[in-house]
Amino acid sequence: MPRKRDFEAKTLRFIPGSAPAAVLLAACLLTACGGPSLELAGVVERTTLELSAPVSEQVVELPHAVGERVEAGEPVVVMRSEVAELEVEATRALHSAAQANLSAAEQEFQRVEGLRKARVATPSELDNARRKRDEAVALLAEREARRAQSERQLEDLTVRSKAAGVVDQLPYDVGERVPAGGVVAVVLADDAPWVRIWLPARAVARLAPGDAAEVEITGFDAPFEGRLEEISREAEFTPHYALTERERAHLVYEARVRIAGAPADLRPGLPATVRLEPGASNRK
């Protein structure tokens, strides 16, 4: 677990939710104190994959329980559709018949072509055999497309994870019917979580992506190491060109601090506190 770093006693607290007052306080303290460390409140976030049902069907299997790991492409929820299964059987049968039809048409064409070379068959008979073969080729292509479409629709009833991660939610139990478009599973992706914060405008010039941070998360005794990953180019609330010089100090900029060494099952939504030191040489 990362060690807690010592910060200056002068700490500025900025709590999202009372943005205008908090930003004004941040601007005043930064101006008066010449750049104290920042203590900013935020919430843990991470990449959340919501997997939805393509059609309204019944859940027949849940291969993984909540909290279990899944790999990319692994089934998370399996639904069943008798209509889709019957459609697959029908299109497969039609495809097999089209294959047999093409095989017979190709054999007939080869026979007539041989007879034509021997000057036994007429040109019109050869053209007719060629036309039937070409029609059989087109029919097989159509049946292949229909079979592939029906198999794809049936396969879509097996909802798979789009990335490796941990199953976080399974809103429906086996036997329940899911509405079309309903979320059937939520997976927390493996990439490192982050905390979204809002930086006072006066501090932005002295911070940059790569700056080290310290992140305290509710429920954990020791803080985590973090790194400022990005700072928005656009200010929140009012565009800079519409403000006077004095009013520009009231702006905040959205930023993201990536958390290092966080548990794989760290849930989003947990309150967090991020500490930064503007102007400090803490980049690696």
N, C-alpha and C positions, 0 to 999 in steps of 0.2 A: 504494500500500500504506500503511496507517495507520502513524503514528509511534508508537513505544513510549513510553508515559508513565512518568514517574518516580514511584516508589512509596517509601514509608518503608522504612528498613532493617529495621524490625521486621516480619517476615513469618511468618505462621502457616501451616504446611503441614497439610492435612487430606486423607488418602488414603482413599477408599472401599475397603472390603474388610476393614479392621480397625476397624469402626465403633465399638464401645464404647470402645476405648482411644483412638481418634482424637478422638471427641467429648469425652471427659474431658479430653484434652490441650487441645483447643480452648477448653473452658470455663475451665480454669485460666489459660491465657495471656490470654484476653480479660479475665478478672477482674483479673489481676495487672498487665497492661500498659495497661489502660484503653482498649483498642480498637485493636489493630494492624491493618494491612492483612491481608486473607485471601488465601491462595494455595490454591485448591481444585482437586483433580484430577477429571476427568470424561472423558466419551467423546462424540465428535461424533455427533449424531443428526440425522435429517431424515425428512420424510414419504416413506415407502416404500410403493409400490402393488404388491401381489402380485396378479397376474392369473391366474385359474384356469380350467381347462377344464370346461365344463358337463357333458360326457359323455366317455366313453373313445373317442377317435378318433385318427387318424393325422395328424401334422403334414405339410402339403404345401407351405407357404410361410412364410418369415420375411422380411417386407418390410424390416426394419431390423436392422442389426448392433448388437452391444453397443457402447455409447458414442455412438450416434447419437441425435439429438433426435427426439422425436415430439410431435405436438400432441394435444390432447384429442379423442377420437373416432377417432384414426388407427389403422389395423390394425397389430398387433404380431405376432400369430401367426395363421395361417390353417390350419384343419383341414378334413378332408373326410369326408363320410359318404354313401355310396351309398344307404343306406336313407333318409336325410333328403332326398336329392335326388329319389328316386323318389316319396316321400311328397308332396313339393311338386308334382311333375308330376301325380300322381293327383288331389290336391285342387283344382288349377287346372282340370283337365278337368271334374271334378264341378261346380265353380263355373260354368264356361261353360255346361254343360248346364242348370243351375238357372236361369241368366239367360235362356236360350232358352225354357225351360218357362214362366217368368213372363211373358215377352213374348207367348207364344201364349195363356196364360190371360187376360192383360189384354185382348188383342184379342177373344177370345171373349166376355168379359164385356161389352165395349163393344158388340159385335154384338147380344147377347141383350138388353142394356139398351135399345138402339134398337128392337128388335122389341117389347119390352114396352111402350114408349111408344106404339108403333103398334098396340098391343093384339093383336099376333100371337102373342107368346110368353106363356106362363103365368107367374104369380108363382113357382111352384116351379122353373121352368127358370131364372129370374133368380137365385133363391137358390142354386141348384146352381152356376151360373157364378161367383157371388160367392164361394162356399165354395172352389171350385177356385183362384180367384185368390188368396184369402187363404192357402191352403195353399202355393201357389207362392211367395208372399212369405216365409212362415216357412221354407220349405226353402232359399231363397236366403240368408236370414240365417244359417242353420246352416252352409251351405257356405262362406259368407264367413268365418265364425269359424274353421272348420277350416283353410281356406286360410291365413288370417293366422297361425294357430298353427304350421302347418308351415313357413311362410316365416320366422317368428321363430326357430324351432328351427334352421333352416339358417343364418340370419344369426348366431346365437349361436356358431357354429363359427368365425366370424371374431372373434377376441379383440381388443378395442380398448382403447387407453389411456384411463383415466378422467380424466387431467389431463395438461397439458403437462409434459415433463420429458426425462430421459435414460434410455435403455435400459441397465439395469445388469446384468441376468442373463437368459440364455435357456437354461434347463436342458435343453431337448430340441432335437435336430437334425431336419432334414427327413427324413421317412421313419420316425421313431420314433412309437410309439403312446403316448399320454398317458392315464394312468388318470383316471377321473372325479374331479373336484375337485383334480387335481394342478396345482401352480403352473407355468405355462408361460412366464411372464415376470415380471420385477421392474423397475419404473420408479421412478427417483428424481424426485420432483416438484420443480418449479422454486422453491418457496418456500424462504426462507433457512434454512440449517441452524442447529442450536442445540447447546449443551452442557448436559447434565443434571448438576447438582451438589447437594450436601447442605450446608446452612448450619447452623453451630452455633447453638443457641437464643439465646445471649447476643448474637449479631450480628444476629438477625432484626429486633429492634426498631429498629435503626439503618440498615436497608436497606429499599428499597421498589422496586417495579417502575418502570423508567425510569432507575435508577442506571446510570452508565457502568461498563464493565468492559474488561479487556484479556484477549484469548484467544490463547494460544500453542498451535499444533497441530503435532504431530510431522510432520516432513517439510517444513515451511515455515520459511524463515529469519526472516521478520519476523512480528510478532504482528498480529492483527486487532482492530479495534474491536468491542466487543460491548455489549449492553444487557440488564440484568436484566429479564426479561419477566414472570415470575410467581413467586410463592412459595406453596407449599402452605399451606393453612389448618390441616392436620392434621400433627402431629408424627409422625415415624417411631418405631418400636419400641413405646413404652408411652404410653397416653393421659395427658394432663397431669393429669387429675383423680385419677389413681391414684398420683401421686408427691408426695413431700414437696418443700418449697421447695428444699432442697439438691439433690435428685435431678433437678429440672427443668432444671438446667444441662446435663444429659447428653443432652438431646434434640437431634435434627437435623430440619431441614425441607427437603423436596425443593424445588428451584428450577430454573429454566430461563433460560439466557443465550443470547439470539439473536445470531448472528454476522453482522456486516455485511461486504459485499464479498467473500464467499467464492466460490471458483470454482464454476461450475455442475456440474462433475463431481466435486466433493468427496465422497469416499466416507464413509458412516457407519462408526463403529467405530474411527476414529482416536483415539488418546489426546490429550487436551487439558488445558491448565492455565488456570484462570480466576483473575484477580486482581481483587479488590474492596476498596474502602476504606469500611468501615462508618462512617456519620456524616459522610462528606464531602459537600459540596454539589456533586454531579456530575450532577445531573439537568438535562435540557434541556426 
